[in-house]
Amino acid sequence: MAELEHLGGKRAESARARRAEQLRRWRGSLTEQEPTDRPGAGRPPQSRRAGPRVRFEDGAVFLAACSSGDTDEVRRLLARGADVDTANVDGLTALHQACIDENLDMVKFLVENRANVNRQDNEGWTPLHAAASCGYLNIAEYFINHGASVSVVNSEGEVPSDLAEEPAMKDLLLEQVKKQGVDLEQSREEEEQRMLQDARQWLNSGKTEDVRQACSGATALHVAAAKGYSEVLRLLIQAGYELNVRDHDGWTPLHAAAHWGVKEACSILAEALCDMDVRNKLGQTPFDVADEGLVEHLEMLQKKQSVLRSERETRNKLIESDLNSKLRSRLFKDKEKVLYGEETRKSQEMEDEEKESSSSSSEDEGEDEASESETEKEAVLQPLQ
């Protein structure tokens, strides 16, 4: 039990570290910056000589307004048709960000304007995951009272209560788990079981009907690799799934498995001879984005892959040679059959000719014997006459 608790602690620590890295990327992204030329920004309009203006996308403007806490601007943008669930490149919505910023007023404003409280970002975190991880009890309570699920599983296989460090937060979430009659283990396994069913169906039908995730472009192979669904991964590969398929950021399933430290998934993909040197849109290979503890394993897999490639090439050459040998043997046998058939035909013709000749000779002999018999009879009868 102590071992399991230690493992759970390590996983939570790893998840928080990756979340911090994601938030650092968010802080430096364009979607987090407030545009300088929007109305009300308090700056005079730039002249044309001052350089070209930056045109911000509506989504970026909306996220920036929410991040700044400007509810008037957010309300104006919503009135103009802005999507309240707009997400940045990491899948973070304004509600995620308001929660991370501990801005309860903005959280309430967004939820009142129908923001999805169970929306997951690219790493499977809902706003409740973020509140649980950060220890914001008042925000977590608000989310629960407005339909937030306590059983959503993120990419690390964790529900919100797994990320709670504060006793009060953990008690709140586990109380809701009990109240709602949620089976957390079943929740953790639900996605994998669904994907297993789909993978088996695709394998049996010979047709893959996967739908990419809209925000990230991730495929079933990316998800199975990132979450360590080994059996799903094997079935998808067996069904002929493209090993080096890329998401919107150019990440392959091996990038995902390496980043999330899923050792077995890396082994399965490498042994299936995926490209281990492929680069994403930032020019990073799986080695560059890998969990530190996995780099040495990846290097070992790359060496093993070279041996496997060599063995496959040798095996293919042997198979090709064997096929050629069998083909030559078959051609030789076919030729023998043709020649044998020709000889048999000629032999049969000669036999038929001999039979005809023999039959003809027998008839001639019979005619001669008949003629001689007639002559003898005539000779006997002549004296009597």
NORQUIMO-V795058 format. One record per residue. N is the residue number from 1. RES is the residue in three letters. SS is DSSP state (H for helix, E for strand, C for the rest). PHI is phi in radians with two decimals (NA if undefined). Layout:
# NORQUIMO-V795058
{{N & RES & SS & PHI} {N & RES & SS & PHI}}
This chain:
# NORQUIMO-V795058
{{1 & MET & C & NA} {2 & ALA & H & -1.07} {3 & GLU & H & -1.14} {4 & LEU & H & -1.13} {5 & GLU & H & -1.13} {6 & HIS & H & -1.13} {7 & LEU & H & -1.09} {8 & GLY & H & -1.08} {9 & GLY & H & -1.11} {10 & LYS & H & -1.14} {11 & ARG & H & -1.14} {12 & ALA & H & -1.13} {13 & GLU & H & -1.11} {14 & SER & H & -1.11} {15 & ALA & H & -1.11} {16 & ARG & H & -1.15} {17 & ALA & H & -1.13} {18 & ARG & H & -1.20} {19 & ARG & H & -1.12} {20 & ALA & H & -1.09} {21 & GLU & H & -1.13} {22 & GLN & H & -1.10} {23 & LEU & H & -1.19} {24 & ARG & H & -1.12} {25 & ARG & H & -1.13} {26 & TRP & H & -1.06} {27 & ARG & H & -1.05} {28 & GLY & C & -1.66} {29 & SER & C & -1.49} {30 & LEU & H & -1.12} {31 & THR & H & -1.20} {32 & GLU & H & -1.60} {33 & GLN & C & -1.55} {34 & GLU & C & -1.43} {35 & PRO & C & -1.12} {36 & THR & C & -1.56} {37 & ASP & C & -1.91} {38 & ARG & C & -1.41} {39 & PRO & C & -1.03} {40 & GLY & C & 1.56} {41 & ALA & C & -1.34} {42 & GLY & C & 1.41} {43 & ARG & C & -2.11} {44 & PRO & C & -1.19} {45 & PRO & C & -1.10} {46 & GLN & C & -1.40} {47 & SER & C & -1.36} {48 & ARG & H & -1.11} {49 & ARG & H & -1.26} {50 & ALA & H & -1.27} {51 & GLY & C & 1.97} {52 & PRO & C & -1.18} {53 & ARG & C & -1.35} {54 & VAL & C & -1.60} {55 & ARG & C & -1.72} {56 & PHE & C & -1.53} {57 & GLU & C & -1.21} {58 & ASP & H & -0.97} {59 & GLY & H & -1.07} {60 & ALA & H & -1.16} {61 & VAL & H & -1.12} {62 & PHE & H & -1.10} {63 & LEU & H & -1.10} {64 & ALA & H & -1.15} {65 & ALA & H & -1.14} {66 & CYS & H & -1.14} {67 & SER & H & -1.12} {68 & SER & H & -1.40} {69 & GLY & C & 1.40} {70 & ASP & C & -1.47} {71 & THR & H & -1.15} {72 & ASP & H & -1.11} {73 & GLU & H & -1.16} {74 & VAL & H & -1.09} {75 & ARG & H & -1.10} {76 & ARG & H & -1.12} {77 & LEU & H & -1.17} {78 & LEU & H & -1.13} {79 & ALA & H & -1.12} {80 & ARG & C & -1.45} {81 & GLY & C & 1.81} {82 & ALA & C & -1.11} {83 & ASP & C & -1.46} {84 & VAL & C & -1.14} {85 & ASP & C & -1.79} {86 & THR & C & -0.94} {87 & ALA & E & -2.15} {88 & ASN & C & -1.51} {89 & VAL & C & -1.10} {90 & ASP & C & -1.64} {91 & GLY & C & 1.46} {92 & LEU & C & -1.32} {93 & THR & E & -1.65} {94 & ALA & H & -1.07} {95 & LEU & H & -1.20} {96 & HIS & H & -0.98} {97 & GLN & H & -1.15} {98 & ALA & H & -1.09} {99 & CYS & H & -1.17} {100 & ILE & H & -1.07} {101 & ASP & C & -1.39} {102 & GLU & C & 0.99} {103 & ASN & C & -1.78} {104 & LEU & H & -1.08} {105 & ASP & H & -1.07} {106 & MET & H & -1.21} {107 & VAL & H & -1.00} {108 & LYS & H & -1.09} {109 & PHE & H & -1.05} {110 & LEU & H & -1.19} {111 & VAL & H & -1.13} {112 & GLU & H & -1.10} {113 & ASN & C & -1.73} {114 & ARG & C & 1.23} {115 & ALA & C & -1.18} {116 & ASN & C & -1.34} {117 & VAL & C & -1.29} {118 & ASN & C & -1.94} {119 & ARG & C & -1.16} {120 & GLN & C & -1.75} {121 & ASP & C & -1.51} {122 & ASN & C & -1.09} {123 & GLU & C & -1.86} {124 & GLY & C & 1.42} {125 & TRP & C & -1.39} {126 & THR & C & -1.64} {127 & PRO & H & -0.98} {128 & LEU & H & -1.20} {129 & HIS & H & -1.01} {130 & ALA & H & -1.12} {131 & ALA & H & -1.11} {132 & ALA & H & -1.15} {133 & SER & H & -1.15} {134 & CYS & H & -1.42} {135 & GLY & C & 1.42} {136 & TYR & C & -1.54} {137 & LEU & H & -1.10} {138 & ASN & H & -1.14} {139 & ILE & H & -1.23} {140 & ALA & H & -1.08} {141 & GLU & H & -1.08} {142 & TYR & H & -1.11} {143 & PHE & H & -1.05} {144 & ILE & H & -1.06} {145 & ASN & H & -1.22} {146 & HIS & C & -2.07} {147 & GLY & C & 1.59} {148 & ALA & C & -1.20} {149 & SER & C & -1.47} {150 & VAL & C & -1.65} {151 & SER & C & -2.04} {152 & VAL & C & -1.22} {153 & VAL & C & -1.81} {154 & ASN & C & -1.54} {155 & SER & C & -1.16} {156 & GLU & C & -1.60} {157 & GLY & C & 1.36} {158 & GLU & C & -1.95} {159 & VAL & C & -1.62} {160 & PRO & H & -0.90} {161 & SER & H & -1.12} {162 & ASP & H & -1.18} {163 & LEU & H & -1.66} {164 & ALA & C & -1.36} {165 & GLU & C & -1.77} {166 & GLU & C & -1.24} {167 & PRO & H & -0.94} {168 & ALA & H & -1.11} {169 & MET & H & -1.16} {170 & LYS & H & -1.11} {171 & ASP & H & -1.08} {172 & LEU & H & -1.05} {173 & LEU & H & -1.22} {174 & LEU & H & -1.19} {175 & GLU & H & -1.11} {176 & GLN & H & -1.20} {177 & VAL & H & -1.03} {178 & LYS & H & -1.17} {179 & LYS & H & -1.09} {180 & GLN & C & -1.49} {181 & GLY & C & 1.15} {182 & VAL & C & -1.48} {183 & ASP & C & -1.67} {184 & LEU & H & -1.11} {185 & GLU & H & -1.13} {186 & GLN & H & -1.14} {187 & SER & H & -1.10} {188 & ARG & H & -1.12} {189 & GLU & H & -1.60} {190 & GLU & H & -1.01} {191 & GLU & H & -1.10} {192 & GLU & H & -1.08} {193 & GLN & H & -1.13} {194 & ARG & H & -1.14} {195 & MET & H & -1.21} {196 & LEU & H & -1.07} {197 & GLN & H & -1.07} {198 & ASP & H & -1.11} {199 & ALA & H & -1.09} {200 & ARG & H & -1.13} {201 & GLN & H & -1.13} {202 & TRP & H & -1.13} {203 & LEU & H & -1.14} {204 & ASN & H & -1.22} {205 & SER & H & -1.47} {206 & GLY & C & 1.31} {207 & LYS & C & -2.36} {208 & THR & C & -1.61} {209 & GLU & C & -2.07} {210 & ASP & C & -1.37} {211 & VAL & C & -2.06} {212 & ARG & C & -1.16} {213 & GLN & C & -1.18} {214 & ALA & C & -1.03} {215 & CYS & C & -1.32} {216 & SER & C & -1.73} {217 & GLY & C & 1.36} {218 & ALA & C & -1.23} {219 & THR & C & -1.81} {220 & ALA & H & -1.05} {221 & LEU & H & -1.19} {222 & HIS & H & -1.08} {223 & VAL & H & -1.12} {224 & ALA & H & -1.08} {225 & ALA & H & -1.21} {226 & ALA & H & -1.19} {227 & LYS & H & -1.73} {228 & GLY & C & 1.29} {229 & TYR & C & -1.45} {230 & SER & H & -1.06} {231 & GLU & H & -1.14} {232 & VAL & H & -1.06} {233 & LEU & H & -1.04} {234 & ARG & H & -1.11} {235 & LEU & H & -1.15} {236 & LEU & H & -1.13} {237 & ILE & H & -1.15} {238 & GLN & H & -1.09} {239 & ALA & C & -1.34} {240 & GLY & C & 1.62} {241 & TYR & C & -1.13} {242 & GLU & C & -1.08} {243 & LEU & C & -1.13} {244 & ASN & C & -1.83} {245 & VAL & C & -1.07} {246 & ARG & C & -1.98} {247 & ASP & C & -1.58} {248 & HIS & C & -1.11} {249 & ASP & C & -1.66} {250 & GLY & C & 1.43} {251 & TRP & C & -1.38} {252 & THR & C & -1.66} {253 & PRO & H & -0.98} {254 & LEU & H & -1.20} {255 & HIS & H & -0.96} {256 & ALA & H & -1.12} {257 & ALA & H & -1.10} {258 & ALA & H & -1.18} {259 & HIS & H & -1.11} {260 & TRP & C & -1.55} {261 & GLY & C & 1.21} {262 & VAL & C & -1.60} {263 & LYS & H & -1.05} {264 & GLU & H & -1.11} {265 & ALA & H & -1.09} {266 & CYS & H & -1.06} {267 & SER & H & -1.12} {268 & ILE & H & -1.07} {269 & LEU & H & -1.18} {270 & ALA & H & -1.15} {271 & GLU & H & -1.23} {272 & ALA & C & -1.47} {273 & LEU & C & 1.21} {274 & CYS & C & -1.26} {275 & ASP & C & -1.41} {276 & MET & C & -1.57} {277 & ASP & C & -1.91} {278 & VAL & C & -1.11} {279 & ARG & C & -1.98} {280 & ASN & C & -1.46} {281 & LYS & C & -1.19} {282 & LEU & C & -1.68} {283 & GLY & C & 1.39} {284 & GLN & C & -1.66} {285 & THR & C & -1.56} {286 & PRO & H & -0.99} {287 & PHE & H & -1.12} {288 & ASP & H & -1.24} {289 & VAL & H & -1.80} {290 & ALA & C & -1.22} {291 & ASP & C & -1.04} {292 & GLU & H & -0.93} {293 & GLY & H & -1.30} {294 & LEU & H & -1.88} {295 & VAL & H & -1.03} {296 & GLU & H & -1.08} {297 & HIS & H & -1.13} {298 & LEU & H & -1.10} {299 & GLU & H & -1.10} {300 & MET & H & -1.13} {301 & LEU & H & -1.13} {302 & GLN & H & -1.14} {303 & LYS & H & -1.15} {304 & LYS & H & -1.10} {305 & GLN & H & -1.11} {306 & SER & H & -1.07} {307 & VAL & H & -1.14} {308 & LEU & H & -1.10} {309 & ARG & H & -1.11} {310 & SER & H & -1.09} {311 & GLU & H & -1.11} {312 & ARG & H & -1.15} {313 & GLU & H & -1.07} {314 & THR & H & -1.08} {315 & ARG & H & -1.10} {316 & ASN & H & -1.12} {317 & LYS & H & -1.14} {318 & LEU & H & -1.11} {319 & ILE & H & -1.11} {320 & GLU & H & -1.10} {321 & SER & H & -1.11} {322 & ASP & H & -1.12} {323 & LEU & H & -1.12} {324 & ASN & H & -1.09} {325 & SER & H & -1.11} {326 & LYS & H & -1.14} {327 & LEU & H & -1.14} {328 & ARG & H & -1.09} {329 & SER & H & -1.11} {330 & ARG & H & -1.15} {331 & LEU & H & -1.09} {332 & PHE & H & -1.11} {333 & LYS & H & -1.15} {334 & ASP & H & -1.09} {335 & LYS & H & -1.14} {336 & GLU & H & -1.05} {337 & LYS & H & -1.07} {338 & VAL & H & -1.09} {339 & LEU & H & -1.11} {340 & TYR & H & -1.11} {341 & GLY & H & -1.12} {342 & GLU & H & -1.15} {343 & GLU & H & -1.11} {344 & THR & H & -1.07} {345 & ARG & H & -1.10} {346 & LYS & H & -1.12} {347 & SER & H & -1.10} {348 & GLN & H & -1.14} {349 & GLU & H & -1.09} {350 & MET & H & -1.12} {351 & GLU & H & -1.06} {352 & ASP & H & -1.10} {353 & GLU & H & -1.14} {354 & GLU & H & -1.11} {355 & LYS & H & -1.09} {356 & GLU & H & -1.09} {357 & SER & H & -1.13} {358 & SER & H & -1.13} {359 & SER & H & -1.13} {360 & SER & H & -1.15} {361 & SER & H & -1.14} {362 & SER & H & -1.10} {363 & GLU & H & -1.13} {364 & ASP & H & -1.12} {365 & GLU & H & -1.10} {366 & GLY & H & -1.11} {367 & GLU & H & -1.16} {368 & ASP & H & -1.15} {369 & GLU & H & -1.12} {370 & ALA & H & -1.13} {371 & SER & H & -1.17} {372 & GLU & H & -1.12} {373 & SER & H & -1.12} {374 & GLU & H & -1.13} {375 & THR & H & -1.13} {376 & GLU & H & -1.10} {377 & LYS & H & -1.04} {378 & GLU & H & -1.11} {379 & ALA & H & -1.16} {380 & VAL & H & -1.23} {381 & LEU & H & -1.28} {382 & GLN & H & -1.06} {383 & PRO & H & -1.09} {384 & LEU & H & -1.12} {385 & GLN & C & -1.30}}
